[in-house]
Amino acid sequence: MIALPLSLGIALATGAPLQSGLVAAAVGGVVGGLLGGAPLQVSGPAAGLTVVTAEMIQVYGWRVTCAITILAGVAQIGLGFLRVARSALAVSPAIVHGMLAGIGVTIALAQLHVVLGGSPDSSAVSNALALPGQLAHPHPAALSVSLLTIGLLLLWPRLRGLTGRFGQALGKVPAALVAVGAATAVASLAGLRLPRVHLPSWRSHALPEMPDGPVLGLLSAVLTITLVTSVQSLLSAVAVDKLASRRGGDDRVPRANLDRELRGLGVTNVVSGALGGLPVAGVAVRSAANVAAGAVSRNSAVLHGIWVLLAAGLLVGALELIPLAALAALVMVVGIQMVSLTHIRTVTRHREVVVYGATAVSVVVLGVLEGVGIGVAVAVALSLRRLTRTRITVEKEDRPRHPVHRVCVRGQLTFLAVPRLSRALGQVPEGEKAVVELNGSFMDHAAYETLEDWRSAHTAGGGSVEITGRAGQHIGEHASSHTCTPWTPWRNHQCTRPHTDHAHHTPRRGQLLGGVRNFQRTTAPLVRDELARLAEEGQRPSQLFLTCADSRLVTSMITSSGPGDLFTVRNVGNLVPLPGEEAGDESVAAAIEYAVDVLRVESITVCGHSGCGAMQALHGGAGDRDTPEGGGTPLGRWLRHGRPSLERLAVRDEEAAPRIADRDTADEVELLCLANVVQQLEHLAAHECVARRVREGSLELHGMYFHVGEAQTYVMDLGGTSVRRPVFAAVRPDARAV
């Protein structure tokens, strides 16, 4: 029901005999279904080939076009046996989507003339220039039938949500069939004089003849059909795999064999061309409908082809009632829908909108093959700016009971690396645990799609996938909108070495300026848009993070946070003076009040760490008024705010003493570090603004401890203003909660 009107419409748009669309649909279903490598994919005449086929028919005639289709099929069979199908995935999706968008614009411009009652030209530019004149003199009958078709096409899918179960039942009937059927009925009942479908006798059906024309031109035509149909079919097969894996259920449909799909497509095009049919490709719309209808085997595609054959033989009289304006309106809407806003947003997010735009515009202005060539050139030029040597390795870790397969990617992931990435991921056995480590600052849409599709399929097969690394922030449900380059230690790093040729640069200043230069060169371009947004909207952090000034404690690193995420207060020993005991220094109290009452943060975290110099000094007697170190220096006076932590530890209440789950504390200093976190949380709760928000239930207090040597974070929640038996639990990378 979907294939019948679309096949006739595509044949009309190409200028081919209308029967050729039915032949291609039937052959695509029966032959493609039996021999193809994607069991649920449905092949047939595709809208993406409309412009290509129309150009060939105009230049060489219909019968030579059939021969070109046969030669393209032979080429695809050869490529299938050479096992190069996965190489087609190296073509950037931005190019494919740009090509389809350009073809869609070309189709829409041509069919708009038919909708208005006129005749289109062969050039998209000519059609655009002639459009004002056609709009000034439309054909009322053709325009009425076309508007009815378009209206039903757009409104019919909404019927399901408006009229309950009855609407859902009607909604299962394809909109294309409803629109064309209703337009045909109205035109027949009203007696409108319009050009209609004409299906000549099968006895006069045109079959292929030997190609006659310039050799280079014929080779170019064969190459175009081969590339366009192959890439479209293979990408559609991958998409169908993804749809099938997301559908779920107990049925286990085999994944697509791309080389077999390419060979099957070649045989299908040979048969279609030999029988006088249009070029065939895998069609995403029909395939998606097949999956949604619950298909579980290739028999669904075969039966679809048989139904088309029966319709072509038994419904000729009904088909010849269809107005050509209705088919033109149908194909025009399909052409407009080929310019997908979702694809535009996707390629924009992956910084490939230039490739998409260049391909689309070039296809409209110059033609499909030229447009794809320009798109490839732009994509290569863009990738050369980003591309560094990408190294992909696969290692197996033999752990007890659960072996882990680790796929390590070093460098940038672009579409050029997709074949290697696909082969590496293919080495991970089904049902096994896999860890994918991404160590690069860029991942384009092709690599993202390959990795995401593989992860969905591997998970559906019973396996588990963990993706780590900076580029991995693009994969996952809670991906950050900004990505920074990884930190690098200053010590002996080339980007921060002092410049000895400038006398005014001291070594330490050279390190600082070198680090700033590295930020401007590598990180600033990645966060500039995010910082510009924050500069315009202002800061809205949800967390107040109070921690020590120790240089080994990098807050953004241990929390995976970025600009605008944390409101941070740092001081020696992560201390919170009690209200009224600030001794002239109210900076911490001011920060707390600003975060709680002005920024309206939702939680406050006090974070201590191992080997804290302040706690070591406090344990050694610093901060004691009775010692020389206690009150004579600013540091000693500041450490007095930590005395309650030391006194808390001196109580030696085993039930109230803080501890770390699953291990003993290393020594007295670590125990003091933990006690200090608990004590400072109680000091926080003594501040009036904090106590008020805690009582309201709009503010949470949390304790955290970071062990520097282990690179391990431990957390503790504080439910009220005090806590009994505080326990710090380790945060595990594979745990949803602590």
N, C-alpha and C positions, 0 to 999 in steps of 0.2 A: 504493500500500500504506500510505502514511502518511495520505493524505487521507481514505481511506474510513472508518476507525474514528473519526478525529477529527471529520469532518463529521457523522456520526451522533451522536456525543457532544455536540457543540456544539448541534445541533438539539434534543436531549433536554434540555440544560441551559436553553435559552431557553423551552421549552414549545411550540415550533413543531412542525408535522408533521415527522416524521423525514425524509420525502422532500425537504423543503426544503433540508436540508443537502447532499444529493447534487446537487440542482439548482444550488445556489450553487457547489459545487466544480467541476461540469462547465462551467458558464458562465464561472466565473473562469479556468479553464484555456483554453477554446477562445476566448472573446471577449476576455478580458483578455490572453491570450497573443498574439493576432493584432493587437490595437489598442494595447496598452500601450507605454510608452516605455522600460521596463526589460526588455531581452530575456530575462534569466535569472530574473526575478521570477515567482513562482507565486502567484496570487491565489485566494482562496476564503473560506469562512466562518471568521472569526477569533475566537479565544477572547476577545480584547479587546472584542468587541462583544456578548458574551453578556448582560451585565447590562443594557446599553442596550436590546437587542432584547426581552429578557424583560419589562422595564418597559412597553414599547410594546404588546406583545401583551396584557399584563394590562389595560392602560388602554383600548386601541382595538380589540383583536381582531386575529387573524392577517391577514385580508384587507386591512384598513386599513393594517396594518404593511407589507404588500407595496406598497401605493400610496405610503406614506411613503418606502420604498426607491427607488421610481421617481423621486419628486420630488427626493430627495437626489442621485440620479444626474444629473438635469437640471441641478441647481445646480453639480455638479462639472464638467460639460461647459462651462457658462458660465465658471466660474473658470479652467478650462484655456485657453479662448480669450482670457481677459483676461491670461494669462501671469503669474499671481500664485503659481505653484507654489513658487518659491523663498522667498516670504514665509512659507510654512508652516514653513520651517526656522528662523524667528525664534522659534518656540516652544521654550522651554528643554527640553532632553532630561530635565532633572530633573522637569519637569511630566509629560512623556510617560511616563517610567519610573514616577513616582509614581502616575499614573493606572492604568497596567497593574498595578502592585502592588496598588492598592486593588481593582481588578476581580478580580485573582487571589484575594485574600482573600475577596471576596464569593462567587466561584465555589466556592472550597474549602469555605466554610461551608455553602453550599446543597447541594452534592453529597455532603458528609459525611453528611447526613441520609439520602440515598438509599443510600449505602454501608451504613449501619446498618439499612436496611430501612424507613425512614420516608419522609415527604413533607416537602419544604422549604417555608418561607414565602417571601414575596416580598421581605422586608426582611432585610438582613444582620444588623441588630441583633436582630431577632426570632429569627433562626436561631441566633445566638450565645446568646441567653437560653434557648432551648429545647433547646440541645445537652446539658446535664447530664441532663435527663429522657430524651432519646433514647439517650444512652450507657448509662443504667441498664436499658434494655429493648431491646437490639439484636435483629435478626432473624438467627438463626444461619446460614441458608443464604445470604442476601444478603451477610452479613459475610464468609463463607468465600470466596465467589466474588470479592468485592472485594479481599480480602487476597491471593489468588492473583494477581489482575491487577496489583496494586501491586508485589508481590514480583518478578514477571517484568519489569515496566517498569523497575525499578531495577537488577536483576541482569543482565538480558540484555546491555546494552552492555559489561559486564565479561567476557563470555564470550570476546571476541576476544583478550584478553590471557592467557587461561588454557589454551587448548587448541590453540595453534599455528595452522597453516593452516586446519584444519577449523573452528576457532573463528572465524577471520577470515571464512571463507565464511558461516558462520551469522550472524556479526555484521552482515553487510550486509542481513539481513532486518530491517525496522523493529521496534523493541521494541513499539510500539503494536499492530501486527498480531499479533505472537506472543502478547502478553498477552491480547488480546481473543479470539483464536482458541483458546488453551489454556483460558481460562475458559469459553468456549462449549462446548468438547468435554467438560470435566469436568462442567459442569452438565447436559449432555444425557445423558452416560453414567450419571451418578448419579441421574438422574430428579428433579432438584431442581425444586420448584414455585416458580418465580420469574417476575415480570413480564418479558416479552421484547419485542424490537423488533417493532413492527407497522407494516408498510408497506401502507397501503390501496391499492386499485386506482388506477392513474393516471387512470382515468375520473372518479374522485371527487376528484381533486387540486384543492385550493382555489386560485383565482386572485384577483387584486386586485379591490377595489371602490372606488368613490369615497369619499374621506375624509369622515368625519362626526364632528364634535366641535368643541370650542372652537378658534377660529382660532389664538390665541396658543399653545395647547398643541401643535397640529399643527406650527406654525412652529418651535417649540422642538425637537420631535422631529426634523424635517427638518434643522435646524441641527446637532443633536447627531450624527446619522448622517453628515452631510457632513463635519464637522470631525474626528470620531474616525477615520473611514475614510481621509480624505485625509491627515491627519498621519501615521497609522500606515503607510500605503502609501508615502508619500514618504520617510519615515525608513528604511523597509525597503529601498526602492530604493537609497538612498545606501549602506546597509550591504552590499547585494548587490554594488554596484560595488567596494567595498573588498575583499570576499571574492574577487571575480573577479580583481582586480589582484594580490592576494597569491598566487593560485594559480599564476601564471606560465604557462609554455608558449608555444608559437608562435602559438596562436590569438589574434586580436585582437578581443575582444568590444566593440562600441560602448558608450560610457558612456551612462548613463540620461539620457533627455530628460524632465525632470520635468513640463513642461507637457503633453507628449504622454501621459505616464503618468497625469496627472490626468484628461485627456479620455477616455482609454481606460477608466479606472476608472469614470467617469461612465456611459459606454455599458454597461459590464458590470453596474452596479447597475440601470440601466433594464431590461436584458434579464432579469436575475435576478429583480427584483421582478415584472416582467410574467409570468414563468413560474412564480411562486409560490416563489421561492427566498429564502434569507436575504441580508442585506446582505453585500457582498463587500469585502475589503480585501487588500492585499498581506501575505503571511504569511511572517515571517522563518524559521520552522522549515522549511517546505516549500521555500522559496527556497534556504536554506543547504544542504539535502539535494540540491537540483538542481545547485548549483555543485559540491558535493563529488563528485557522480556524474559530473562531466565535461561537463556541458551547455555547448554553444557557441552556441546560437541559441534563438529563441523557439519553435521546433518542439517543444522538450521540454515546455514548459508546455501547448501545444496537445494533445500526445499524452496528457499526464496527464489532461486533461479528457475525452478520448475514452475512455480506460480507465475512468474513473469512470462514464461513460454506459453502457458495456458491462456493468459490474458491476451498475449499477442495473437494467438490463433482464434480465440473465441469471442473477444470483445472488440473486434475491429470497428464494428458499427458504432459502438459507444465512444470509442476513442476518437473517431472522426467528427464527433460533435464538439470537441473541446476547442474553444477559441484560442488562437495563437497569442492573443493579448493576455489571457490568463496564464499561459505557460511563461510568457515573457515577464509578467509581474512576479511569478514564483521564482524564476531564476534571478531577477533583479534583487529580491529580498535576500536570497542566498548569497549573492555577490556582496551586498552591504554587510551581511553578517560575517563574511570572511575578514572584514576589518575589525578584529576583536580588540575591545578595550582591555580585556584581561591580559592579552598578549602584550599590548603596548605598555601597560603598567609593569608587567614582569620584566620586559627587556629594559625598561627605564630603571627599575630597581637594580638590575645587574649591569647597568652602565653600557648597554649595547643599543640604545635607541638610535644612535647614528647609523649603525649597520642596518637596522630595520628600516629607517627612513630612506637611506640611500637605495636600498633594494626596491622598496615599494615605488618610489618615484621613478627609478630607472625602468622598472617593468612597465609602468604606465606610459612613459614617454618613448622608450626605445624598443621594448619587447622582453619576453621572458628570459631567453638565454643571455641577452646582454645585461639585463637587470641582475640576474643571479651572478654573472661574472663580476659586475661592479660590486655587488654585495660581498662576494668572497674577497675581492681585493681590499675593500674597506675593513672587513673583519680581520684579515691578515695584518694589515697595517696597524690596526688598533691593538691586536694581540702582541705584535712585536714590541710595542711600548711596555707591555705588562709582563711579557713572557720571560721567565728565567728557566733554567734547566729544571725540569720536573722529574723527580725520581720516585718511583712507586715500587715498594717491596712488599712481599707477603711472607710472614713468619708464623710458625705454629709453636705455641707454648704448651708443652705437655704437663698440664696440671692434673692432680688427682681428680678423677671422675669427670671433670669438665675441662677439656682442652679449649684453648682460646686461640683463634686465628687473628693475627694482628696485621692490618693493612696500613702501611706507613706511607704517607705522601709528603715529599719534601719539595717545596717550590709552589708555583702558581698553577691552578687548575683551570685551564681553558678548554675549548672544544677540541683543540689539537691533541690534548691528552686523554680525551674520552675513550678512544679505543683501548689504550693501555690500561686505563682505570677500569673499564668494563671487563677486560681479560683478568685483571688482578682480582676483582670482586667475584668473578666466576670461579676462582679457585677455592673459594670458601664453601665447604660442603653444606648442604641443606640441613637445617636443624641444629647447627653448631653456633656457639657464641662467637661473635666477631667484634673486634675493636678497630675502628678506623681513626687513625691519627692524622690530622690535617695540620701541616706546618707551613702555611703560606698566608699571604695577606689578601689574596683575591681568588674568587671562585665565580666563573661565569655561569650563565643560565644552563648551558649544555651539561656542564659537570654537575651542577646542582640537581638537574632533572635526572641524570643518570644515577647519582648517588641516592636520591630520594626514592626513585622507582625501585632500585635494588633493595633498599632498606625495607620498603613496604612488602615486596615479594618475599624477602628472606624472613621477615617477621611472620608473614602469613603462613610460611612453611614450617613454623615451629622454632625458628632460630631467634636469637637476640642480637641486637646491634647497639653498640655504644660508640658515639662519635665524639671525639675530643679534639682540642686544638682551636686556634683562633679562627680559621676559616669555618670550623664547625659551628660557629655561632649562627651561621645562616641556616643550619639544619636544626630544627627543633621547634617545639611549640612556643617557647618563651625566648626566642632569639632577640637579642638586643638590636636596637636601631643604629648603633654605632659600634665600630670595631677599631681598636687601637693596635698598633704594632707592639710586639712583645718588648718588655723592658730588657735592657742590656746593662751589665755592671760597668761602671766607669773604669775600674781597675784594668789597665793594659788594653782597653778596647780602642780600636783604631779611630772610631769616630770622636773620641773624647781625649785624644792625646794632645798635650799642649803644643801650641805653635811657637817653636823656638825662634822663628824669623821675626817675631814681633816682641820687642823688648818689654813692652808694657803689659804683656800677658804673663802673669805668674802661672806656674804649673796648675795650681788649684783653680784659678780663674779660667785657665785653658780647658780644664775638664768640664767646668760648668758651661762655658760657652759652646764647647763641643757637643755637649748633651743637648743644649738648646738648638744648635744647628741640626742635629739629628732629628729632633722633634719637628722642626720646620720642614725638613726634607721628607720624612716618612710618615709621621703621625698626623701633623696638622692638616694635610689634604683629606685625610679620612674622617676627621672629626669637625672640620670647619662648618659643614652644614648643620650639624647637631648643636655646636656652640652658637651659631648664628640664631638658631631657633630659641635656644635658652636665653640669649641676650635680649631677644625680642619679647619673649613670654615671661622672663624672670625665673628664679629658682623655685622649685616645688619639691624639695627632698621629702621623702617619707621617713627617713631615719636620722637620728642624732647618734653619731658614733664617737664615743669618748675613749681615747686610748693613749698609750705612752708615746713619748717623743723619740723613742729608740729608732735608729735608722734602719734596723733590720725588719721592722714591722711596716710593711707596705700595704696600706689599707685597701687600695684599689685592687691589688693583686689577690689578697686572701678573700675578698668578697666579690671578685669579678664585677666590680662596679665601674661606672664611667662618669662623665661630667653630669652634674645635676642629681646624682643618686644619693650621696651622703653629705650631711652637714657634719663636719668633722671638727672635734676639739682635741688637741694634743697637748700634753704637759708631762713633766717628769713624774713617772709613777702612776699615770692615769688616776689622779686624785680628784675628789669632789669635796671641797671644804664645806663643812656644815654651815647653814645660814647663821650669820652673826659672828662667825669665827674666821672670816676671810682675811683679817689682819691687813686691811688696806688693799688687797688684791681681789677685786670682784669680777675678774674677767671670765672665770668659769661660770659663775652665777649668771652673769649677763648673757653668755652664750646659751645657757639652759633656758632662761626666760625667753629669749628671742626664738629659739627653736620650738619651744612648747606653745607659746602664746601667739607668736606672729606667723611662723612657718607652719604651725599646726602639724608637727611630725607625729607619726603614729606609733613609733617605738623609740626607745633609747637603749643603746647597748654600751656597756662598759667592758672594754677588752684589755686584759692583761697579757703578759707573755713570759716565757721562760727566760732565765738569765737576766732578769730586770735589774739594772744597776741601782735603781732607787730602792728596790726591796732589799738588795744586798747591803746597801748602806744603812737602811733602816734596821735591818737585822743586826748590823754591827754597832749600833748605838747612835747613828746620826738622827737628828731630830729631837734628841733628849736634851732638855734644858740644863740638865746637870752635867753635861759633857761639853768639852771645848767645841766639838763639832755641832752641838745642838742649836745654839742661838746666835753664833757669831757671824754667820754667812747667810746670804739669801737662800742658798740651797738647804742649809740646816733649818732655817725658819719655814721653808716650804714643806720639808719632809715631816714637820710636826703634824700636818694633816693626815699623815699615815700612821700616827701612833695608835689610833683606835684599832687598826688592823692588827698591829703587833699585840695589843692587849686582848683582842679577840682570840688570837692564836694561843695566848698564854693561859686561857681558861682551861684548855685541854678537855673540853666536853666532847667525848668520842662521837656522840649522836649528832652534835651540831657542827662538828668539824667538817670543812669541805673536803671532798675527795674526787678522784677521777675514776670513772667506771672502767672496769676491766684491767686496771693496773694500779700498782702502788705509786704514791708520790715519791719523787726521786730523793728529795732531802727537805730540810727545814725551809730553805729559801723558796722552793717550789710551793710548799704548803702555804707560805706567807703570801706568795703571788696569788694563789687561789682565794685565800681569806680576804685579801685586799679587794678583789673583785666583788665579793659578797658584801663587804663593809661599805664600799663606795656606792653600791646599789641602795643600801639603806640610807646613806647620806643623800642620795638623789631623792628618795621618797620623802625626805624631811623638807624639801623645798615646796613651798605652798602651791606653786603653779603645777608642779608634778603631781603632788598628792591629790589636787582637785581633779586633774584629768584621769588619774588612775581610778579614783572613786566613780567617775562618770563612765568608766569602761572604754574610754577613747584613746588610752595610752597604755602601752605595754613596756615593761622593763626586762632586759635580758642581760645575762652575763656571758662573757666569752673569754677563752684562754687559748693563746696560740703558742705552740711549742716550736721554737725556731728550728732546732736541730732535726725534728721529725717532719717539719712542714705539715703539721697536723693541727686542726682546729677543734676545740672542745667548746660546747655551749651548755648554758644553764638558763632555765626560765625562772622568773620571779613572779609568782602569782599575786603577791600583795606587797605590803611594806616590809615583811620579814619572811624568812624561810627557815624551815627545819631540815637538817640533813641535806645541805646543798650538794648535788652531784653534777659533775661536768661529764657529758657524754660526747664521745668522738663523733664527728660528722663523717659519714662514709659517702664515697662518690656515687654509689648505686642505691642509696637509700632515699626514699621520699620524705621521711621525717626522722628526727633524732629520738 
